[in-house]
Amino acid sequence: MIQPESSSQQPVDPSRRDKLKPLELIGFAVVLAVFAGLVILMATREIALAGIFAGAAFIVTVMVVALVGLGGKPSAEDEAARKDLQHPDDVWH
């Protein structure tokens, strides 16, 4: 079995901001879900309905944030890695 050489690529440690980015996005979804739940709770005075709307708002917010994140432009490193995967230099087959 041929193992790829990884001498040219060094592991990159993400910064603290990059590590906390997912928590920021989940926190944003939680804040919007609590807001939606409180609005429904104040309007209807039904806790079950407020919980349902809060859960739905959380899920919708997480999905929208994920889709917006996927729609962003890839970095130069990402594009270079994709080109390497599509057209490798050493063809062994």
C-alpha distance (Angstrom), angle and dihedral (degrees) to the residues before:
residue distance angle dihedral
M1 . . .
I2 3.77 . .
Q3 3.79 115.8 .
P4 3.79 118.9 -155.4
E5 3.76 118.7 -116.0
S6 3.77 112.2 -116.1
S7 3.79 99.0 179.6
S8 3.81 93.7 110.1
Q9 3.80 95.0 51.9
Q10 3.77 120.2 70.5
P11 3.80 121.2 -163.9
V12 3.78 113.0 -103.7
D13 3.78 119.8 -141.7
P14 3.80 111.1 -144.4
S15 3.78 117.3 -126.5
R16 3.77 122.3 -111.1
R17 3.81 89.6 -102.8
D18 3.81 91.1 53.8
K19 3.80 90.9 49.3
L20 3.81 93.2 50.9
K21 3.81 96.2 44.1
P22 3.84 94.5 92.4
L23 3.80 90.6 50.6
E24 3.80 90.4 51.7
L25 3.79 90.6 53.0
I26 3.81 92.9 47.7
G27 3.81 89.2 47.3
F28 3.80 89.4 52.9
A29 3.81 89.6 52.2
V30 3.81 91.3 48.7
V31 3.81 92.1 50.9
L32 3.80 91.7 51.2
A33 3.81 91.3 46.4
V34 3.81 92.3 51.3
F35 3.80 90.2 48.1
A36 3.81 91.7 51.2
G37 3.80 91.3 46.2
L38 3.79 92.5 50.3
V39 3.80 92.9 48.4
I40 3.81 91.4 51.9
L41 3.80 91.6 43.4
M42 3.80 91.8 53.0
A43 3.80 92.5 45.2
T44 3.81 99.5 46.3
R45 3.83 106.3 15.6
E46 3.81 89.0 -137.9
I47 3.80 113.9 128.9
A48 3.82 95.1 -164.9
L49 3.79 92.7 53.7
A50 3.81 90.9 46.5
G51 3.82 89.9 52.2
I52 3.79 91.7 50.0
F53 3.80 92.1 50.6
A54 3.81 91.6 45.3
G55 3.81 91.3 52.2
A56 3.78 92.4 46.5
A57 3.81 91.3 48.2
F58 3.81 90.6 50.5
I59 3.80 93.2 51.2
V60 3.80 93.8 44.8
T61 3.81 91.6 48.4
V62 3.81 92.9 49.5
M63 3.80 90.7 49.5
V64 3.82 93.7 48.0
V65 3.81 92.6 47.6
A66 3.82 90.6 49.2
L67 3.80 92.9 49.4
V68 3.80 92.3 47.4
G69 3.80 88.8 49.9
L70 3.79 91.4 52.6
G71 3.78 91.2 50.4
G72 3.79 94.2 61.8
K73 3.78 124.1 108.8
P74 3.82 112.6 -93.6
S75 3.79 118.7 -118.4
A76 3.80 123.5 -108.5
E77 3.82 90.5 -104.7
D78 3.79 90.8 53.1
E79 3.79 92.7 49.9
A80 3.82 90.9 49.1
A81 3.80 91.0 50.4
R82 3.80 90.9 50.1
K83 3.81 91.0 51.7
D84 3.81 90.0 51.1
L85 3.80 90.3 52.1
Q86 3.80 93.2 48.5
H87 3.82 96.5 44.9
P88 3.80 112.3 22.1
D89 3.79 117.3 -166.7
D90 3.80 99.4 -135.0
V91 3.78 110.3 50.4
W92 3.80 109.1 -164.0
H93 3.80 101.9 178.9
